[in-house]
Amino acid sequence: MTKEDAINIMRDPVSISAKGDTEYLNYKLSETDDDAFLGWTSPYYIRLINGKVESYGRTGDFDSTHKNTIQIKTDKDMETQGSSDLYTELRKLKELRDEGVLTEDEYQIQKKRVLSK
């Protein structure tokens, strides 16, 4: 599917970001009709490589090294999480911001969440 096909289906994105031959169409979508009525949205992305849709989804759905959209942690996971994990998570957030996957506001919110753990 081409970029034009994706835009025809999804309509105009909120923003477009690019790095090299990778381009992201950034959307704000509501999960339900109630969410839409209340104005609640979630970020959604379409990743294009060389003008063709390569993948789509939420933050973390594109690369197995990033956090998945839904993450379930057990108490054991929480106990073993150390400062190196904190550093890794902050680096990943910065990469997502630098790649344009996260806006500056989204980055700051996620950074505060990580630091409050």
Phi, psi and chi 1 to 4 in degrees:
 res  aa     phi    psi   chi1   chi2   chi3   chi4
   1 MET       -  137.7  179.3 -179.2  -64.5      -
   2 THR   -87.8  170.1   66.9      -      -      -
   3 LYS   -59.0  -43.2  176.8 -180.0  176.6  179.5
   4 GLU   -63.0  -40.4  -68.4   75.3   24.3      -
   5 ASP   -61.1  -46.3  -66.3  -25.9      -      -
   6 ALA   -62.0  -42.9      -      -      -      -
   7 ILE   -68.2  -36.7  -69.0  173.9      -      -
   8 ASN   -61.4  -36.9  -75.6  -25.5      -      -
   9 ILE   -79.6  -47.5  -67.3  168.0      -      -
  10 MET   -91.9  -12.6  -64.6  -69.8  -64.8      -
  11 ARG    77.5 -175.9  -58.3  -69.5  176.7 -140.2
  12 ASP   -66.8  135.3  -70.1  -29.4      -      -
  13 PRO   -74.0  162.5   25.7  -31.5      -      -
  14 VAL   -65.0  -40.1  173.0      -      -      -
  15 SER  -156.7  166.6   64.5      -      -      -
  16 ILE  -129.0  134.5  -62.1  173.8      -      -
  17 SER  -129.9  154.8   52.8      -      -      -
  18 ALA  -148.9  152.2      -      -      -      -
  19 LYS  -149.6  115.3 -176.7  175.5 -177.7 -178.9
  20 GLY    63.9 -130.6      -      -      -      -
  21 ASP   -91.8    7.7   61.6   -8.1      -      -
  22 THR  -104.2  132.5  -57.3      -      -      -
  23 GLU  -131.7  141.8 -171.0  172.2   18.8      -
  24 TYR  -117.9  130.7  -68.8   90.8      -      -
  25 LEU   -96.0  119.3  -55.1  179.1      -      -
  26 ASN  -103.2  125.3  -52.2  -53.6      -      -
  27 TYR  -122.7  159.7  -69.1   90.8      -      -
  28 LYS  -121.5  111.2  -63.1  -80.9 -172.8 -176.7
  29 LEU  -118.2  150.8  -58.5  179.0      -      -
  30 SER   -96.7  136.8  -62.4      -      -      -
  31 GLU   -71.4  -37.2  -62.7  -74.3  -31.9      -
  32 THR  -134.0  168.5   65.8      -      -      -
  33 ASP   -62.9  -36.4  -69.7  -21.6      -      -
  34 ASP   -63.5  -43.0  -70.7  -21.5      -      -
  35 ASP   -61.1  -41.9  -71.3   -9.6      -      -
  36 ALA   -62.8  -42.4      -      -      -      -
  37 PHE   -60.7  -40.2  176.9   76.5      -      -
  38 LEU   -82.2   -7.7  -65.3  169.4      -      -
  39 GLY    82.0   15.8      -      -      -      -
  40 TRP   -84.6  128.0  -63.2  -15.2      -      -
  41 THR  -131.8  162.5   60.8      -      -      -
  42 SER  -127.5  147.7  -59.5      -      -      -
  43 PRO   -70.1  142.9   18.9  -23.7      -      -
  44 TYR  -142.8  141.9 -170.6   84.2      -      -
  45 TYR  -132.5  148.4  -51.5   94.6      -      -
  46 ILE  -120.3  122.9  -62.7  175.5      -      -
  47 ARG  -100.2  127.0  179.6  165.4   63.7 -173.9
  48 LEU  -113.3  138.9  -57.5  126.7      -      -
  49 ILE  -123.3  122.6  -62.5 -177.8      -      -
  50 ASN    54.1   40.1  -66.0  -38.9      -      -
  51 GLY    80.3    3.1      -      -      -      -
  52 LYS  -116.6  140.3  -58.9  -76.7 -175.8 -170.6
  53 VAL   -64.0  123.5  173.1      -      -      -
  54 GLU  -105.0  -37.3 -173.6  -92.4  -23.2      -
  55 SER  -162.8  169.1   54.1      -      -      -
  56 TYR  -155.9  158.8   53.8   88.0      -      -
  57 GLY   147.0 -156.2      -      -      -      -
  58 ARG   -98.0  173.6  -62.4 -178.9 -172.2  158.1
  59 THR   -54.3  131.2  -55.6      -      -      -
  60 GLY    93.2  -12.8      -      -      -      -
  61 ASP   -79.6  -12.7  -71.5  -16.9      -      -
  62 PHE   -86.7  -25.7  -62.7  110.6      -      -
  63 ASP  -143.1  130.4 -172.1  -27.1      -      -
  64 SER   -65.1  -15.1   61.6      -      -      -
  65 THR   -81.6  -12.1   62.0      -      -      -
  66 HIS   -96.1  162.3  -65.6  133.3      -      -
  67 LYS   -64.8  139.4  -59.4  -81.9 -174.8 -142.9
  68 ASN   -71.5  165.2  -67.9  -28.0      -      -
  69 THR   -58.7  -46.8  -59.0      -      -      -
  70 ILE  -110.7  125.9  -61.6  172.6      -      -
  71 GLN  -127.2  126.0  179.9 -179.7   15.4      -
  72 ILE  -112.7  123.1  -60.0  171.9      -      -
  73 LYS  -115.7  138.2  -74.1 -169.5  174.6 -175.9
  74 THR   -90.5  168.8   64.1      -      -      -
  75 ASP   -59.1  -37.5  -69.6  -21.7      -      -
  76 LYS   -63.0  -42.0 -176.1  178.6  178.8 -176.4
  77 ASP   -58.9  -42.7  -67.5  -24.6      -      -
  78 MET   -66.1  -36.9  -64.8  -57.1  -73.3      -
  79 GLU   -68.5  -35.3  -69.9  170.4    8.1      -
  80 THR   -86.3   -7.2   59.5      -      -      -
  81 GLN   -71.4  121.6 -176.2  174.7    4.0      -
  82 GLY  -114.7 -172.1      -      -      -      -
  83 SER   -66.3  -28.9   61.3      -      -      -
  84 SER   -66.7  -34.3   65.3      -      -      -
  85 ASP   -65.7  -38.9  -71.2  -22.1      -      -
  86 LEU   -60.9  -46.9  177.2   66.1      -      -
  87 TYR   -60.6  -45.4  173.8   76.0      -      -
  88 THR   -62.1  -44.5  -58.2      -      -      -
  89 GLU   -64.8  -40.6 -164.1  165.0  -13.2      -
  90 LEU   -65.4  -39.8  -70.8  170.8      -      -
  91 ARG   -62.1  -41.3  -95.4 -173.4   84.6 -158.5
  92 LYS   -64.8  -41.3  -72.0  177.5 -174.8  177.0
  93 LEU   -61.6  -42.7  -75.1  172.7      -      -
  94 LYS   -62.9  -41.3 -177.4 -177.1  178.3  -50.6
  95 GLU   -61.3  -43.2  -72.0  173.2   12.9      -
  96 LEU   -62.6  -39.6  -70.5  171.1      -      -
  97 ARG   -66.4  -46.2 -177.6 -164.9   61.4 -170.9
  98 ASP   -63.6  -30.9  -67.0  -12.8      -      -
  99 GLU   -82.4   -7.3  -68.9  172.9    1.8      -
 100 GLY    85.9    6.7      -      -      -      -
 101 VAL   -72.9  -38.5  174.2      -      -      -
 102 LEU  -107.7  140.6  -69.6  176.8      -      -
 103 THR   -76.6  169.0   65.3      -      -      -
 104 GLU   -61.2  -41.2 -177.7   62.2   31.8      -
 105 ASP   -63.7  -45.0  -69.8  -19.5      -      -
 106 GLU   -62.7  -39.6  -68.2  166.7  -27.2      -
 107 TYR   -61.0  -47.0  167.8   75.4      -      -
 108 GLN   -63.1  -39.7  -68.6  -60.3  -30.7      -
 109 ILE   -63.6  -47.5  -70.4  167.3      -      -
 110 GLN   -67.1  -36.4  -67.4  -58.2  -42.1      -
 111 LYS   -63.3  -44.0 -178.9  176.8  152.6 -174.6
 112 LYS   -62.0  -39.8  -74.6  178.0 -173.9  175.2
 113 ARG   -61.6  -45.4  179.9 -169.6   58.4   79.7
 114 VAL   -64.9  -44.5  168.5      -      -      -
 115 LEU   -70.1  -21.1  -67.5  173.7      -      -
 116 SER   -84.2   -4.3   69.3      -      -      -
 117 LYS   -66.7      -  -70.5 -177.9 -176.9  178.8
